[in-house]
Amino acid sequence: MAGTSMRRRLLLAAALAAPFPLRAAGSLNAVLDEAGGLDHLETVLVAIDGEVVAERGYRGHSPDRATNIKSASKLVISALTGIAIDKGALRGVSQPMATILADSLPRSSDPRMQQITIGNLLSMQAGLRSTSGRHYGAWVGSPNWVRAALAQPFEAEPGGPMVYSTGSTHLLSAILTRRTGRSSLQLTRDWLGDLPGFAVASWMRDPQGIYVGGNEMAMTPRSLLAFGELYRRGGVTPSGQRLISERWIAESWQQRTNSRYTGDGYGYGWFLRRVAGEDVFYGWGFGGQMLYLVPSRRMSVAMTSDDGASAARNGHRDALHALLGRILEAA
């Protein structure tokens, strides 16, 4: 049965990646109907100019039910960091991390620790060994996640190659908490709470009570889409209230490094790639929690999936990229 299921997924992924249309007069609804054959896919929402033009919930899942968006929540941490800079709580992306987290640094720490900046944490260029992947379990099993992230050995120079690590964005959550005196959840509600349709349903904390920077955050797919629309509109709500500066969005979408695994560019929490001839900015969470923005097409797309298996290893992530391409062709 497992082999049959895998063959089915591979065949469907190939079909989704094929030149559009596979069906003679394929519409956006037809594409989403066909996407239901992706075993791990749970919801899809497509918005153009802020209006949801198509949506699906598969196998009993609903766009109105909260789900763990995993590392797609790194986008929220990036937004909070940018707002904190604009409000003066942080000096900027060049501000050294060590001056804020001095009491959590290891004794006799590597001098390069002083070189790590806020921007390095955002772009995954801190140089510290990753706390994600095979190291994640040991990290979250430690008694102090901030200290454990800072205790990782250097495997690259600060500002060098991308080393994807949730520990880096968790350090940002700790920094935001220390510099503002409010938790990251409070900041999310205070600074993004006026965004219609957006709310965090639940969020895990570390042993010291710091909300996990860049993982274990739950919200509805509609909330995820609303957050994406805020960025697509340049940081303003539908009523015109500015929540995020256009400058910060531009900086977040500027490529600063690239993934060693996919080659995709990476900015401040956002991945960058070309899909169906269009520039796409996206957030990606384990299992296939995706937020895609296609500014040239005024489009935002949210997809959520079963978070029980790696979307990179089973081909589901590539199938979702292909699905976005089909959506772009059909819309």
Sequence and secondary structure as in RCSB ss.txt:
>XXXX:A:sequence
MAGTSMRRRLLLAAALAAPFPLRAAGSLNAVLDEAGGLDHLETVLVAIDGEVVAERGYRGHSPDRATNIKSASKL
VISALTGIAIDKGALRGVSQPMATILADSLPRSSDPRMQQITIGNLLSMQAGLRSTSGRHYGAWVGSPNWVRAAL
AQPFEAEPGGPMVYSTGSTHLLSAILTRRTGRSSLQLTRDWLGDLPGFAVASWMRDPQGIYVGGNEMAMTPRSLL
AFGELYRRGGVTPSGQRLISERWIAESWQQRTNSRYTGDGYGYGWFLRRVAGEDVFYGWGFGGQMLYLVPSRRMS
VAMTSDDGASAARNGHRDALHALLGRILEAA
>XXXX:A:secstr
 HHHHHHHHHHHHHHHHSSS SSTT  HHHHHHHHTTSTTEEEEEEEETTEEEEEEE TT  TTS EE GGGGHH
HHHHHHHHHHHHTSS  TTSBSTTTSGGGS TT  GGGGG BHHHHHTT S B  SSGGGHHHHHTSS HHHHHH
TS BSS TTSS    HHHHHHHHHHHHHHHSS HHHHHHHHHTTSTT    EE B TTS B TTSSEEE HHHHH
HHHHHHHTTSB TTS B S HHHHHHHTS  EE TTT  EE SS EEEEETTEEEEEEEETTTEEEEEEGGGTEE
EEEEE TTS TTTSSHHHHHHHHHHHHHHH 
